[in-house]
Amino acid sequence: MQVAARCRKCGRVMQSQRVDNYRVKLTCSCGFSDYKTVMEKVKTVNPFCQKASFTPFIESEKGKMVLTMQKANREHLEIISLEEISMLVSSDYDLPQTLQQLAEKVATQLKISVCSIYLLEGEELVLAATHGFDAQFVGKIRIKLGEGITGTVAKTGEHISLNSASQDPRYKIFSQLQEEKYNAMLSCPIADKQDIYGVINLNTTSIKNFSEDEIYYVSIIANLILTAVKLRLKLSKSR
């Protein structure tokens, strides 16, 4: 199946080649390449049925009922999501576009209201991308190191997970973002062993406890963001 798409660099029509059941690789004669998620029609009901080993029974775990099939399906979706984000990080998109698409993918995958990415500029964290908040505030919202939950995470280098963030004494409300209507919050540092580069925040309107799996998933995303930032910093210095 051919996918109609034009190159973002030269405008020519790109050639498409299916990589697997859910991805198509697009290539242009100018050398630019990209990937697009396009499910095969015969696989749209459950594109992962041949890859996942489901056990469709219900088991008890600490008084809670866990549907094993749903858990396995979620894990496979997370793996696919990480693959797509990894390709996005290594793509030719500029950093703002990469971070924006990444925020949208994380919010969709975890089914949350808001995903925001802050990058460190000097002694302040600046909103670099957001899904859920008004995009007009990108580049305008600034948080000092140690200020609020986001600034605390940047200063300590440790994640904070809260089921009712507004009740925490460290919580700072930005009225322009209408943050008062959000409850649960997960904030993870974007950092290596030496330096802090930013923070990724997740917000939901519901009161919830972020699971260990969700926290681990977001920590991987934070490392991918770190890779994207370092890669583009390296490219800008080499020019």
DONU-270966 format. One record per residue (C-alpha): residue number from 0; x, y, z. Coordinates in steps of 0.02 Angstrom, whole numbers, padded with zeros to 5 digits, always signed. Layout:
torza / u / v / w
NUM / X / Y / Z
...
***
This chain:
torza / u / v / w
0 / +00000 / +00000 / +00000
1 / +00070 / +00169 / -00051
2 / +00053 / +00315 / +00070
3 / +00041 / +00487 / -00009
4 / +00156 / +00611 / +00077
5 / +00269 / +00754 / +00026
6 / +00443 / +00786 / +00093
7 / +00454 / +00922 / +00224
8 / +00623 / +00977 / +00154
9 / +00602 / +00983 / -00035
10 / +00416 / +00954 / -00063
11 / +00436 / +00804 / -00177
12 / +00320 / +00654 / -00164
13 / +00399 / +00524 / -00049
14 / +00409 / +00337 / -00079
15 / +00331 / +00226 / +00053
16 / +00379 / +00052 / +00110
17 / +00291 / -00048 / +00245
18 / +00407 / -00094 / +00388
19 / +00285 / -00198 / +00491
20 / +00099 / -00212 / +00529
21 / +00086 / -00036 / +00598
22 / +00227 / +00071 / +00522
23 / +00272 / +00136 / +00350
24 / +00442 / +00210 / +00308
25 / +00441 / +00364 / +00196
26 / +00596 / +00408 / +00094
27 / +00634 / +00552 / -00023
28 / +00761 / +00565 / -00163
29 / +00839 / +00712 / -00070
30 / +00891 / +00593 / +00069
31 / +00759 / +00639 / +00199
32 / +00666 / +00495 / +00282
33 / +00526 / +00478 / +00409
34 / +00406 / +00351 / +00483
35 / +00217 / +00355 / +00488
36 / +00097 / +00247 / +00588
37 / -00022 / +00163 / +00465
38 / -00111 / +00004 / +00519
39 / -00145 / -00133 / +00392
40 / -00332 / -00148 / +00365
41 / -00334 / -00330 / +00412
42 / -00250 / -00288 / +00577
43 / -00351 / -00139 / +00635
44 / -00457 / -00236 / +00761
45 / -00305 / -00296 / +00857
46 / -00140 / -00263 / +00768
47 / -00041 / -00345 / +00908
48 / -00134 / -00512 / +00914
49 / +00010 / -00609 / +00835
50 / +00143 / -00527 / +00940
51 / +00060 / -00535 / +01111
52 / +00039 / -00691 / +01214
53 / -00123 / -00657 / +01308
54 / -00189 / -00757 / +01454
55 / -00375 / -00711 / +01461
56 / -00413 / -00748 / +01643
57 / -00441 / -00644 / +01798
58 / -00327 / -00658 / +01949
59 / -00333 / -00583 / +02123
60 / -00193 / -00467 / +02178
61 / -00206 / -00385 / +02351
62 / -00394 / -00381 / +02341
63 / -00397 / -00304 / +02167
64 / -00452 / -00393 / +02009
65 / -00323 / -00384 / +01871
66 / -00365 / -00433 / +01693
67 / -00204 / -00511 / +01630
68 / -00250 / -00489 / +01447
69 / -00273 / -00302 / +01468
70 / -00108 / -00286 / +01561
71 / -00013 / -00379 / +01423
72 / -00095 / -00272 / +01289
73 / -00048 / -00112 / +01382
74 / +00133 / -00168 / +01396
75 / +00142 / -00202 / +01209
76 / +00065 / -00032 / +01171
77 / +00196 / +00050 / +01282
78 / +00336 / -00039 / +01190
79 / +00267 / +00021 / +01023
80 / +00247 / +00196 / +01093
81 / +00429 / +00198 / +01150
82 / +00484 / +00138 / +00978
83 / +00389 / +00279 / +00894
84 / +00460 / +00408 / +01015
85 / +00636 / +00340 / +00989
86 / +00616 / +00365 / +00801
87 / +00547 / +00539 / +00833
88 / +00700 / +00583 / +00939
89 / +00818 / +00529 / +00800
90 / +00717 / +00612 / +00661
91 / +00756 / +00775 / +00569
92 / +00625 / +00874 / +00666
93 / +00689 / +01026 / +00759
94 / +00685 / +01019 / +00950
95 / +00522 / +01117 / +00979
96 / +00428 / +01008 / +00854
97 / +00503 / +00849 / +00927
98 / +00456 / +00896 / +01105
99 / +00279 / +00946 / +01054
100 / +00246 / +00782 / +00966
101 / +00324 / +00687 / +01110
102 / +00210 / +00773 / +01237
103 / +00058 / +00728 / +01132
104 / +00111 / +00544 / +01117
105 / +00141 / +00527 / +01305
106 / -00027 / +00606 / +01348
107 / -00115 / +00490 / +01226
108 / -00024 / +00334 / +01285
109 / -00056 / +00364 / +01470
110 / -00229 / +00440 / +01443
111 / -00191 / +00595 / +01545
112 / -00253 / +00774 / +01530
113 / -00087 / +00867 / +01521
114 / +00093 / +00828 / +01476
115 / +00215 / +00973 / +01486
116 / +00402 / +00982 / +01457
117 / +00512 / +01114 / +01537
118 / +00693 / +01146 / +01486
119 / +00824 / +01232 / +01592
120 / +00883 / +01402 / +01532
121 / +01008 / +01478 / +01651
122 / +00929 / +01467 / +01824
123 / +00750 / +01449 / +01761
124 / +00643 / +01310 / +01689
125 / +00550 / +01369 / +01534
126 / +00394 / +01286 / +01463
127 / +00456 / +01210 / +01299
128 / +00307 / +01103 / +01246
129 / +00136 / +01057 / +01310
130 / -00015 / +00949 / +01271
131 / -00165 / +01007 / +01371
132 / -00113 / +01183 / +01416
133 / -00131 / +01331 / +01297
134 / +00015 / +01328 / +01174
135 / +00027 / +01518 / +01180
136 / +00116 / +01503 / +01348
137 / +00260 / +01401 / +01277
138 / +00418 / +01501 / +01309
139 / +00327 / +01617 / +01429
140 / +00301 / +01513 / +01586
141 / +00460 / +01516 / +01689
142 / +00497 / +01427 / +01852
143 / +00650 / +01454 / +01961
144 / +00752 / +01309 / +02025
145 / +00676 / +01252 / +02190
146 / +00512 / +01342 / +02154
147 / +00353 / +01240 / +02161
148 / +00349 / +01053 / +02129
149 / +00430 / +01070 / +01958
150 / +00573 / +01174 / +02025
151 / +00596 / +01056 / +02172
152 / +00614 / +00907 / +02055
153 / +00742 / +01002 / +01951
154 / +00840 / +01048 / +02108
155 / +00839 / +00875 / +02190
156 / +00844 / +00768 / +02032
157 / +00711 / +00653 / +02104
158 / +00534 / +00625 / +02039
159 / +00379 / +00678 / +02137
160 / +00211 / +00587 / +02121
161 / +00057 / +00661 / +02204
162 / -00126 / +00606 / +02196
163 / -00184 / +00780 / +02248
164 / -00048 / +00901 / +02201
165 / -00141 / +01060 / +02248
166 / -00139 / +01005 / +02431
167 / +00051 / +00998 / +02434
168 / +00134 / +01151 / +02513
169 / +00262 / +01156 / +02372
170 / +00127 / +01172 / +02238
171 / +00127 / +01336 / +02142
172 / -00022 / +01385 / +02035
173 / -00002 / +01475 / +01870
174 / -00174 / +01553 / +01849
175 / -00151 / +01576 / +01662
176 / -00134 / +01387 / +01642
177 / -00290 / +01354 / +01748
178 / -00190 / +01227 / +01849
179 / -00313 / +01237 / +01994
180 / -00429 / +01113 / +01906
181 / -00296 / +00975 / +01900
182 / -00265 / +00853 / +02042
183 / -00142 / +00710 / +02017
184 / +00034 / +00758 / +01960
185 / +00191 / +00664 / +01913
186 / +00350 / +00765 / +01890
187 / +00511 / +00681 / +01829
188 / +00684 / +00758 / +01802
189 / +00767 / +00762 / +01632
190 / +00947 / +00738 / +01687
191 / +01107 / +00641 / +01671
192 / +01227 / +00598 / +01813
193 / +01302 / +00773 / +01814
194 / +01175 / +00899 / +01753
195 / +00989 / +00940 / +01751
196 / +00916 / +00984 / +01582
197 / +00731 / +00999 / +01622
198 / +00574 / +00919 / +01692
199 / +00426 / +00826 / +01618
200 / +00258 / +00847 / +01706
201 / +00098 / +00747 / +01695
202 / -00068 / +00814 / +01762
203 / -00241 / +00737 / +01774
204 / -00408 / +00809 / +01823
205 / -00444 / +00652 / +01925
206 / -00367 / +00604 / +02091
207 / -00257 / +00453 / +02055
208 / -00098 / +00366 / +02110
209 / +00029 / +00346 / +01970
210 / +00084 / +00164 / +01964
211 / +00265 / +00106 / +01968
212 / +00246 / +00055 / +01785
213 / +00187 / +00229 / +01737
214 / +00329 / +00312 / +01833
215 / +00456 / +00195 / +01751
216 / +00381 / +00231 / +01579
217 / +00395 / +00420 / +01605
218 / +00574 / +00402 / +01668
219 / +00617 / +00318 / +01503
220 / +00531 / +00460 / +01410
221 / +00636 / +00584 / +01511
222 / +00794 / +00495 / +01453
223 / +00735 / +00502 / +01272
224 / +00703 / +00689 / +01291
225 / +00880 / +00706 / +01361
226 / +00946 / +00617 / +01206
227 / +00846 / +00734 / +01092
228 / +00913 / +00889 / +01181
229 / +01094 / +00831 / +01179
230 / +01084 / +00774 / +00998
231 / +01017 / +00940 / +00937
232 / +01141 / +01038 / +01044
233 / +01281 / +00937 / +00964
234 / +01212 / +00970 / +00789
235 / +01196 / +01158 / +00821
236 / +01377 / +01168 / +00882
237 / +01442 / +01074 / +00729
238 / +01362 / +01196 / +00607
***
